[in-house]
């Protein structure tokens, strides 16, 4: 058997840091409102198709 040594200080053990644009899209109120209504529209379309 091969002995493998792991180091906890490697870069691959740290999570990726979100970019400026990622932070913007996560916190922008208008983007969140758009996503909210888009999701609700998708759900309503599924419900309407199921009831017809």
N, C-alpha and C positions, 0 to 999 in steps of 0.2 A: 504494500500500500504506500501511496505517496503522501508525504506530509505537506500540507498546504498551510501557508501562513497568511493570515488576513490582517490587514491594517485598517483600523477604523478611521484613519485620517485621510483617506483617499478622497478625491473630488467626487467620485461616483457615489459615495455614501451620503452626500448632501443633496437636498432637493433643489430643483431648478428655481432660480429667482425669476418671478414674472417680469416681463418687459413693461415699459411705460405704457404702451398701447393696451396691453392686457389689463393692467391696473385701471386704465381709463374706462375700458368697456365693462369692467366689473363694477365700477362705482358710479358711472354716469346714469343719472336718473332717467333721462330720455331713452337711453338704450334699454334700461330695465323695463320701462313702460312698454316699449315696442315688443320686447321678448315676452312680456306677460300677455299682451293681447294676441300675439302670434300663437302662443301655446294654447290660450283659451279658444281661439278659432279652430285649431287642430282638434281639440277635444270635442268641441261642438259639432264639427263635421263628422267625427266618428259616432257621436251619439245620434245625430240625425240620420245617418246611413243605417244605423242599427234599428231605428224605429220605423223605417219605411218599408 
